[in-house]
Structure formats: C-alpha cells, structure tokens
Amino acid sequence: MISKSGKPQLSAHDLALMGAGKIGYIRKMRSEDVIARFPQAPELGPGVELWALFGADGTPILLTDNRSSTFYRAAEDELKTVALH
C-alpha cells in the first residue's frame, strides 16, 4: 500500500505476517471476553481476570490466570513479546 505522501505503508496484516513465529503479544482479558478468542475454553464465571498469549497474527496460544506463565510460554516458543492494553 502506498500512502498519500508516496511512501510505502504496511497493513496490519503485513505486520502480522512479518512477526509470525517470532513475535507474540500478551493481553489481559476478562472472562466475559474469553469465548470469542478461545472457543474451546471452559465456561468461566464473570469478572475473572486472565492473561492471554497470542501469535503476531492473533492466533491464541495460551490462556492463564498467571501473567508470568505467558512470558514463560513465549520464551519456550522463542517469541519476543509485546504487551497490549
């Protein structure tokens, strides 16, 4: 894609593909939002705060109640992590 200034721009999809297998992101989630991202997750009560690890392309990798576990798993998978709020 070319911007109005004539400089090439990368789309979100292009950036995700560049980071595939190399970058993961960690996100805090509430139990109410889990089913949309983790369809196989068991039913959870409302108001539970969880941590999720996703691939750069948004592929869900891990769901846990322990933030440290997301970093540990990312290291096991040799992913550099970024946090999203």
Buried (B, 14 or more C-beta within 10 A) or exposed (E): EEEEEEEEEEEEEEEBEEBEEEBBBBBBBEBEEBEEBBEEBEEBEEEEEBBBBBBBBEEBBBBBEEBEBBBBBBEEBEBEBEEEE
